[in-house]
């Protein structure tokens, strides 16, 4: 049996202080882990899947878990590793780097690198006065439009504040690709914010 | 625009870089010269900075369990997962 290794060390009848009930993980931490996964993957189905994988993975390694107070942190740690696995999956990033919104810069800038005339009215918008709630609402729409690979690099960098070195290692990308992806993500997000705001307030 | 200056396209890239690492003095001087003259880039920079800040803030709220904006694990999935884990544990 694949899971046989933990049964011996964690027989719930043998030591009551070590007794666990994995179903309570779902009640106590399921929503929390799910929200974390959605925020990082932007895909509810993939999030459900990865939460399940994390909890199954936790159960398999339950003998490494020490102490009730850290249960959530422990599960979150496992979830984070599983999310990296999802980032690495080929099916999440079917297109190659050059195809991913490589045209965005060409849509925004002319041959001299100046803002194109047709985008200037939107790009000129100041978003300073938008309150947080509205800003976030537009932002969540714009985040959905990011290609996965850009989104993943951006999440690791900005949400998790991971180092460039770790991100390159985790996602198996070169340093050059990392900077390109991160910049494209930011360019896309900010131009999307301005475009949407401009169109809503025409 | 003058050759000694960055283009708007270059500026967007440099602003992005400035969010991750310290720029050289020369780059900063050229950046601020451009931003002083180009209102679109100056505003674009502010938006880029705010996007990063808001995303980070939201990520912190999620991690600290201070938001329910994303919703909950769907009931079906929750029940399936409970059964699955309980069965695995019994085995």
Interface residues (C-beta under 8 A of the other chain):
Chain A: X1 X3 X7 X12 X20 X21 X22 X23 X25 X26 X27 X30 X31 X32 X33 X34 X35 X36 X38 X39 X48 X51 X52 X55 X56 X59 X76 X105 X108 X109 X112 X113 X114 X115 X120 X123 X124 X125 X126 X127 X128 X132 X135 X136 X139 X143 X154 X155 X157 X158 X159 X160 X161 X164 X179 X182 X183 X186 X187 X189 X190 X191 X193 X194
Chain B: X1 X7 X8 X9 X10 X12 X13 X16 X17 X19 X20 X39 X40 X41 X43 X44 X46 X47 X48 X50 X51 X52 X54 X55 X56 X58 X59 X62 X63 X65 X67 X68 X70 X71 X72 X73 X74 X77 X78 X81 X82 X84 X85 X86 X88 X89 X91
